[in-house]
Amino acid sequence: MKQFNKKNLGWLIFIAAVYAIIQIGTMTGIINAFYEITLMTILINVILATGLNLIIGFSGQFSLGHAGFMAIGAYCTGIISIKYPTLAGLLGGMLLGIAIASLVALLVGIPTLRLKGDYLAIATLGVAEIIRIVILNMNSITNGAAGLSGIPFIANWQITFAFIVISMIITVNYIKSSPGRATISIREDEIAAESMGINTTKYKIIAFVLGAASAATAGGLHASYFSVIRPADFTFMKSVDILIIVVFGGLGSMTGSVVAAIVLGILNVYLQPFGQLRMIIYSIALVAIMVFRPSGLLGTKEFTISGLLDRKNKKASMKEGGAE
């Protein structure tokens, strides 16, 4: 119980410290309007990447449908926020988006998650395109190809930061739970998991639904902050962008997804002056990283407060042993 309290206190201090650093940066002007846009992009990408990592890195399912679920969250939030331009409207729109995205993921996951590898990737890509085309043709609700504009600016980095903390708590607790361990066993060896009596389809669907819910959350925050959304914002390339963050950080590492979102976000800022050459340099940097670090920046490693405490205790005991 003592260790449990120490661990949670450590995380609380860490989260508070990160929040305080960002708050000081915005108050002092170090994080100006331009950098705040970059900050929001990074924070939204963290939510997207951790959700996709749960699907790909922990359940072992190759999905390219994340942009579709993000679109559902964005449009639900945009439509509700325009009618009710308050914080309650934002939260209501996001909850509606999460509910619809989860339902779609459930209905889609039951037949498609029986597929594996490239076949599953193609199926989920098709689902994302179906969602985008449906949104594109619902002119009376979504305004078609023109998209929605004038969405009330309600979401800010503080609200997004809070949603990151909530989504990480849910995701990490799921991974460490009994269903989470069953999900990881499917990634390691699906046949062996089935032979042990694990309902593989059930746990793959749970991970898929949780990932879709996180994508809808990120989509809602994106719509509320940037005020303009179009179907063209949620194409195949958006799913690939999120996939790059997950692979870059390390499949099966939530810490890696967070670090990769930050690194790639900062890299994009510094490459802005290069214009069209930016994407070439960006691609070369990604290729170089994957050549020298094929498992990603962190592989499957995680940053944990308990690990720091264990190392600290180990060093203390070694010093005591040396003194004796």
C-alpha positions in Angstrom: 0.0 0.0 0.0 2.9 2.3 0.8 4.5 1.6 -2.6 1.1 2.1 -4.3 0.7 5.5 -2.6 4.2 6.5 -3.5 3.7 5.5 -7.2 0.5 7.5 -7.5 1.9 10.5 -5.7 4.9 10.4 -8.1 2.6 10.4 -11.1 0.6 13.2 -9.7 3.7 15.3 -9.1 4.9 14.5 -12.6 1.6 15.5 -14.3 1.4 18.7 -12.2 5.0 19.6 -13.2 4.4 19.1 -16.9 1.2 21.2 -16.6 3.0 23.9 -14.7 5.9 24.1 -17.3 3.4 24.6 -20.1 1.4 27.1 -18.1 4.5 29.1 -17.3 5.5 29.0 -21.0 2.1 30.4 -22.2 2.0 33.1 -19.4 5.5 34.3 -20.2 5.0 34.3 -23.9 7.6 31.6 -24.6 4.8 29.6 -26.1 3.2 32.2 -28.4 0.2 31.8 -30.7 2.2 29.9 -33.3 3.8 27.5 -30.8 0.4 27.0 -29.1 -1.0 25.6 -32.4 2.0 23.2 -32.5 1.4 22.3 -28.8 -2.3 21.5 -29.5 -1.3 19.4 -32.5 1.1 17.5 -30.4 -1.4 16.9 -27.6 -4.1 15.8 -30.0 -1.6 13.4 -31.7 -0.8 11.9 -28.3 -4.4 10.9 -27.8 -4.6 9.5 -31.4 -1.3 7.6 -31.2 -1.9 6.0 -27.8 -5.3 4.8 -29.0 -3.9 3.4 -32.2 -1.0 1.8 -30.2 -3.6 -0.1 -28.1 -4.9 -1.6 -31.4 -1.6 -2.2 -33.2 1.0 -2.4 -30.5 -0.9 -4.3 -27.8 -3.6 -6.4 -29.6 -1.5 -6.9 -32.7 -4.2 -5.8 -35.2 -3.0 -3.7 -38.2 -5.7 -0.9 -38.5 -5.8 2.0 -41.0 -9.2 3.2 -40.0 -8.3 5.7 -37.3 -9.0 8.8 -39.5 -12.6 7.7 -39.9 -13.3 7.5 -36.2 -11.6 10.8 -35.8 -13.9 12.3 -38.4 -17.0 11.0 -36.5 -15.8 12.7 -33.3 -14.9 15.9 -35.1 -18.3 16.3 -37.0 -20.4 15.3 -33.9 -18.6 17.9 -31.8 -18.7 20.5 -34.6 -22.5 20.1 -35.2 -23.4 20.1 -31.5 -21.0 23.0 -30.6 -22.5 25.2 -33.3 -26.0 24.7 -31.9 -24.8 24.9 -28.3 -21.6 27.1 -28.1 -20.8 26.3 -24.5 -18.5 23.9 -22.7 -21.5 21.6 -22.1 -22.1 21.6 -25.9 -18.4 20.6 -26.5 -18.6 17.8 -24.0 -22.0 16.7 -25.2 -20.7 16.6 -28.8 -17.6 14.7 -27.8 -19.7 12.1 -25.9 -22.0 11.7 -28.9 -19.0 11.2 -31.1 -17.4 8.7 -28.8 -20.7 6.8 -28.6 -21.2 6.7 -32.4 -17.5 5.8 -33.1 -17.6 3.0 -30.5 -20.8 1.6 -32.0 -19.4 1.8 -35.5 -16.2 0.1 -34.3 -18.2 -2.6 -32.6 -20.4 -3.3 -35.7 -17.3 -3.2 -38.0 -15.0 -5.1 -35.6 -17.2 -8.2 -35.3 -16.8 -9.3 -38.9 -13.5 -7.6 -39.8 -11.3 -8.5 -36.8 -11.4 -12.1 -37.8 -9.1 -11.1 -40.6 -5.4 -10.7 -40.1 -2.5 -8.7 -41.4 -2.8 -6.9 -44.7 -6.4 -8.1 -45.1 -7.4 -6.4 -41.9 -5.6 -3.2 -42.9 -7.5 -3.1 -46.2 -10.8 -3.7 -44.5 -10.3 -1.0 -41.9 -9.0 1.4 -44.6 -12.3 0.7 -46.5 -14.3 1.5 -43.3 -12.5 4.8 -42.9 -13.3 5.7 -46.5 -16.9 4.7 -46.2 -17.2 7.0 -43.1 -15.6 9.9 -45.0 -17.8 9.4 -48.1 -21.0 9.2 -45.9 -20.0 12.5 -44.3 -19.2 14.0 -47.7 -22.7 13.2 -49.0 -24.7 14.2 -45.9 -25.0 17.8 -47.2 -27.9 18.9 -45.0 -26.0 17.9 -41.8 -22.3 18.1 -42.6 -22.3 20.7 -45.4 -20.7 18.2 -47.8 -17.2 18.9 -49.3 -17.2 22.5 -47.9 -17.2 21.1 -44.3 -18.1 23.0 -41.2 -16.7 26.4 -40.4 -17.4 28.8 -37.5 -17.2 26.0 -34.9 -17.0 27.8 -31.5 -13.5 28.0 -30.1 -13.9 26.2 -26.8 -11.2 23.6 -26.5 -7.8 24.8 -25.3 -4.6 23.1 -24.3 -5.7 22.8 -20.7 -8.9 20.9 -21.7 -6.9 18.7 -24.1 -4.3 18.0 -21.4 -7.0 16.9 -19.1 -8.3 14.5 -21.8 -4.8 13.1 -22.3 -4.6 12.3 -18.6 -8.0 10.7 -18.6 -7.4 8.6 -21.8 -3.9 7.5 -20.5 -5.4 6.4 -17.1 -8.1 4.4 -18.9 -5.7 2.9 -21.5 -2.9 2.0 -19.0 -5.3 0.5 -16.5 -6.9 -1.6 -19.3 -3.4 -2.9 -20.3 -2.5 -3.8 -16.8 -5.9 -5.5 -16.1 -6.8 -9.1 -16.8 -8.5 -8.3 -20.2 -5.4 -6.3 -21.1 -3.1 -9.2 -20.4 -5.4 -11.4 -22.5 -5.1 -8.8 -25.3 -1.3 -8.8 -25.1 -1.3 -12.7 -25.2 -3.2 -12.5 -28.5 -0.5 -10.2 -29.9 2.2 -12.7 -28.8 0.5 -15.8 -30.1 -3.1 -15.9 -31.1 -3.3 -19.7 -31.6 -1.8 -20.3 -28.1 -4.2 -17.8 -26.6 -7.1 -19.6 -28.2 -5.9 -22.9 -26.9 -5.9 -21.5 -23.4 -9.5 -20.6 -23.7 -9.2 -16.9 -24.4 -12.0 -15.4 -26.6 -9.6 -13.7 -29.0 -12.3 -12.0 -31.1 -13.8 -10.5 -27.9 -10.6 -8.9 -26.7 -9.6 -7.6 -30.1 -13.0 -5.9 -30.4 -12.6 -4.3 -26.9 -9.2 -2.9 -27.9 -10.6 -1.7 -31.3 -13.6 0.0 -29.6 -11.3 1.7 -27.0 -9.0 2.9 -29.8 -12.0 4.2 -31.8 -13.3 6.1 -28.8 -9.9 7.8 -28.2 -9.8 8.8 -31.9 -13.3 10.3 -31.6 -12.1 12.2 -28.5 -9.1 13.7 -30.4 -11.4 14.5 -33.4 -13.7 16.5 -31.2 -10.9 18.5 -29.7 -9.4 19.1 -33.1 -12.8 20.5 -34.4 -13.3 22.7 -31.4 -9.8 24.2 -31.4 -9.2 24.7 -35.2 -12.9 25.8 -35.8 -12.9 24.4 -39.4 -13.2 20.8 -40.5 -13.6 19.2 -44.0 -13.9 15.6 -45.2 -10.5 16.1 -46.9 -8.9 16.4 -43.4 -9.6 12.8 -42.7 -8.3 10.9 -45.6 -6.0 7.8 -45.7 -2.9 10.0 -45.2 -4.2 11.1 -41.8 -4.3 7.5 -40.7 -0.8 7.0 -42.0 0.4 10.1 -40.1 -0.9 8.6 -36.8 0.6 5.2 -37.8 4.0 6.8 -38.3 3.9 8.2 -34.7 3.1 4.8 -33.3 5.8 3.0 -35.2 8.3 5.7 -34.6 7.8 5.6 -30.8 7.7 1.8 -30.6 4.9 -0.7 -31.0 3.7 -1.7 -27.5 5.0 1.4 -25.7 2.6 4.2 -24.6 5.6 6.2 -23.5 7.0 5.8 -26.9 3.9 7.2 -28.6 4.0 10.3 -26.3 7.7 10.9 -27.0 7.3 10.3 -30.8 4.3 12.7 -31.0 6.4 15.4 -29.2 9.6 14.7 -31.3 7.8 14.7 -34.7 5.7 17.8 -33.7 8.9 19.8 -32.9 10.6 18.4 -36.0 7.8 19.7 -38.2 8.2 23.2 -36.6 11.9 23.4 -37.4 11.4 22.1 -40.9 8.8 24.8 -41.8 11.4 27.2 -43.4 12.4 24.5 -45.9 9.1 24.7 -47.7 8.5 21.8 -50.1 11.8 20.2 -49.1 10.3 19.8 -45.6 8.5 16.5 -46.4 11.6 15.0 -48.1 13.8 15.9 -45.1 11.1 14.6 -42.8 10.9 11.3 -44.7 14.7 10.9 -44.7 14.7 11.4 -40.9 12.1 8.7 -40.5 13.9 6.3 -42.7 17.1 6.9 -40.9 15.5 6.3 -37.5 13.8 3.1 -38.6 17.1 1.8 -40.1 19.1 2.4 -36.9 16.2 1.8 -34.5 13.8 -0.6 -36.2 11.9 -1.2 -33.0 11.2 2.5 -32.6 12.6 5.1 -30.1 11.6 3.1 -27.0 10.7 -0.3 -28.4 8.4 -1.8 -25.8 9.9 0.1 -22.8 7.8 2.2 -20.6 8.6 5.1 -18.3 7.3 4.2 -14.8 7.5 5.9 -11.5 7.8 2.5 -9.8 10.8 1.8 -11.9 12.5 5.0 -10.8 11.7 4.2 -7.2 13.1 0.7 -7.6 16.3 2.0 -9.1 16.6 4.6 -6.4 16.1 1.9 -3.7 18.6 -0.3 -5.4 21.2 2.4 -5.5 20.6 3.2 -1.8 20.9 -0.4 -0.8 24.2 -0.7 -2.8 25.6 2.3 -1.1 24.6 0.9 2.3 26.2 -2.4 1.4 29.4 -0.6 0.3 29.5 1.4 3.5 29.3 -1.8 5.5 
